[in-house]
């Protein structure tokens, strides 16, 4: 069983990670909401929260655990990580490498895309250099995937498949995000789209952005209830930022950097863990809190 201190540390790390990694989502939400009626805004911010927390951030981690452990069944996948049954623990341990290597590849691809291609405020030395050589992104991630698949095949063929699934998931979600940016510009430029259509658009975008947080959450814990609690509270915080302090949040210019470096470290931890390198459970939340804390301090100095 997980002790109470570890549970608190994991939940705090999850809340912070979900909040910071969703800043871009909050900015999009705030800008689109500014073009909508008060009734539609209220519906999205209140009822849309239920969908964001319970349907997306609740169903997705549960579905992932269930997909990698079909023998557990639906209820078993939800409660497995709190079970004392040694058979259930064995099933989780045997399947976790497939999940962890796929999630790790997804997160590391996400980091390198940001480092090489995305526009950013340069927070550390070297970021400008990588950004100026963005064409190397595809070479770097292709070589990285080849190496991971090669070593995965020596462990188990399904691990190699998991790594490929992680890369596929990255490119699919990246495509949705690029499409979201195009539609956001259209919405802000004036459009005849109804408020309900905009709400549906925001829910789809929220679902796309939430994948980063859900996959990263598995670097903290395989417990679906803890992921639901941490990511759910984080989603609530993001909604609050959307309606109250989004302009102030945007002034903290290096928060995105903190989120992406956290994503990189979590991806590395997941891949190492999948290859049976034991990483204590406290490492992920401590690294996340430390990295984001550093970039928060760096941003605050610039205010």
Helices and strands as residue ranges (DSSP letters): H 4-21, H 23-33, H 38-50, I 51-56, H 57-68, G 70-72, H 73-79, G 80-82, H 86-116, H 127-132, H 136-155, H 157-188, H 195-217, H 224-243, H 246-250, H 255-274, H 282-301
